Amino acid sequence: MQIILIKDVDNLGSAHELVEVKPGYARNYLIPGKMAIEASYSNTKIMEERRKQKQKKEDKLMAEINHVIDVLKEGTIKVGAKIGISGKIFGSVTAIQIARAIREQKGYEIDRRRITIADDVKEAGTYKANIDFGKDNIVEIDFEVIAE
């Protein structure tokens, strides 16, 4: 029996996918559990349309992400920190400070949990950080720690 999955089902397939299962499994578990619908002609057309709309949304989102990546790569981001006489920072630079600097200098709100800093930042200088936008879109940015 052919069915169209509404939700992701382990060991079977992902949402909006057409799969072949035994009739009892479909009638007794998947369809009553609202995990699948029968693959009739009209249901297949509806799911194809939903898949197209989802793809359009993803393409639009990817275009926006690529634009943000281009803007972030344009120049270094300056992060201010309190620095002592010896050139060392009081504390360290965190992802929160980098996210705040991106918001102020580039105009984009980046979630701090998406930012990872390659090294411990303990003194003034130039460092690298990675921003993960999901779906294998990781951009490496340069940031410079300067005295406040």
KEGU-968071 format. One line per 10 residues: number of its first residue (from 0); their letters; for each residue x, y, z of C-alpha. Coordinates in nm, 2 decimals, decimal comma. Last residue first. Example, Ala and Ser with C-alpha at 12.3 -4.5 7.8 and 13.67 -1.06 7.14 Angstrom:
! KEGU-968071
1> SA> 1,37:-0,11:0,71  1,23:-0,45:0,78
END
This chain:
! KEGU-968071
147> EAIVEFDIEV> 3,76:5,03:2,51  4,07:4,85:2,40  4,05:4,66:2,07  3,98:4,29:1,99  3,96:4,23:1,62  3,72:4,00:1,46  3,76:3,78:1,16  3,47:3,57:1,02  3,45:3,21:0,92  3,12:3,11:0,77
137> INDKGFDINA> 2,93:2,78:0,82  2,65:2,70:0,59  2,63:2,32:0,61  2,25:2,32:0,64  2,26:2,55:0,95  2,37:2,91:0,98  2,68:2,82:1,18  2,90:3,12:1,26  3,27:3,05:1,31  3,51:3,29:1,49
127> KYTGAEKVDD> 3,86:3,40:1,40  4,10:3,63:1,59  4,28:3,96:1,55  4,46:4,12:1,84  4,42:4,23:2,21  4,46:3,97:2,48  4,29:3,67:2,64  4,07:3,54:2,35  4,07:3,16:2,39  4,08:3,02:2,04
117> AITIRRRDIE> 3,83:2,92:1,76  3,53:3,11:1,88  3,19:2,96:1,81  2,89:3,16:1,72  2,55:2,99:1,66  2,46:3,01:2,02  2,50:3,38:2,02  2,21:3,42:1,78  2,29:3,67:1,51  2,09:3,99:1,47
107> YGKQERIARA> 2,22:4,17:1,16  2,30:4,55:1,14  2,67:4,51:1,04  2,83:4,73:1,31  2,59:4,72:1,60  2,44:4,38:1,55  2,77:4,22:1,46  2,93:4,38:1,78  2,64:4,24:2,00  2,69:3,89:1,85
97> IQIATVSGFI> 3,07:3,92:1,91  3,01:4,03:2,28  2,77:3,74:2,33  3,01:3,49:2,17  3,26:3,57:2,45  3,57:3,79:2,48  3,77:3,71:2,79  3,81:3,82:3,15  4,01:4,14:3,20  4,20:4,14:2,87
87> KGSIGIKAGV> 4,58:4,13:2,85  4,78:4,41:2,70  5,02:4,45:3,00  4,86:4,78:3,10  4,51:4,62:3,13  4,25:4,58:2,86  3,88:4,63:2,89  3,72:4,50:2,58  3,58:4,64:2,25  3,50:4,41:1,96
77> KITGEKLVDI> 3,58:4,53:1,61  3,44:4,32:1,33  3,67:4,26:1,04  3,55:4,34:0,69  3,34:4,22:0,40  3,29:3,86:0,52  2,98:3,95:0,73  2,81:4,12:0,44  2,87:3,82:0,21  2,74:3,58:0,47
67> VHNIEAMLKD> 2,42:3,79:0,52  2,36:3,78:0,15  2,41:3,40:0,14  2,16:3,36:0,43  1,90:3,57:0,24  1,94:3,36:-0,07  1,92:3,04:0,14  1,60:3,17:0,30  1,44:3,23:-0,04  1,55:2,89:-0,17
57> EKKQKQKRRE> 1,41:2,73:0,15  1,08:2,91:0,11  1,05:2,80:-0,26  1,13:2,44:-0,16  0,86:2,44:0,10  0,61:2,58:-0,16  0,71:2,30:-0,41  0,68:2,03:-0,14  0,33:2,17:-0,04  0,23:2,15:-0,41
47> EMIKTNSYSA> 0,35:1,79:-0,44  0,17:1,70:-0,12  -0,16:1,84:-0,26  -0,12:1,65:-0,59  -0,05:1,33:-0,41  -0,35:1,37:-0,18  -0,57:1,43:-0,49  -0,44:1,11:-0,67  -0,47:0,90:-0,36  -0,16:0,81:-0,15
37> EIAMKGPILY> -0,34:0,74:0,18  -0,23:0,97:0,46  0,05:0,94:0,71  0,16:1,02:1,06  -0,18:1,11:1,19  -0,16:0,82:1,44  -0,48:0,67:1,29  -0,30:0,67:0,94  0,03:0,53:1,06  -0,07:0,26:1,31
27> NRAYGPKVEV> -0,37:0,04:1,21  -0,44:0,13:0,85  -0,07:0,18:0,74  0,08:-0,11:0,93  -0,21:-0,33:0,82  -0,17:-0,24:0,45  0,21:-0,32:0,44  0,42:-0,02:0,34  0,53:0,16:0,02  0,65:0,52:0,06
17> LEHASGLNDV> 0,58:0,86:-0,08  0,76:1,13:0,11  0,61:1,46:0,24  0,77:1,41:0,58  1,07:1,17:0,61  1,11:0,80:0,57  1,06:0,45:0,71  1,32:0,36:0,97  1,20:0,64:1,20  0,89:0,82:1,08
7> DKILIIQM> 0,92:1,19:0,99  0,57:1,34:0,98  0,30:1,36:0,71  0,41:1,05:0,52  0,23:0,98:0,20  0,11:0,62:0,16  0,13:0,34:-0,09  0,00:0,00:0,00
END
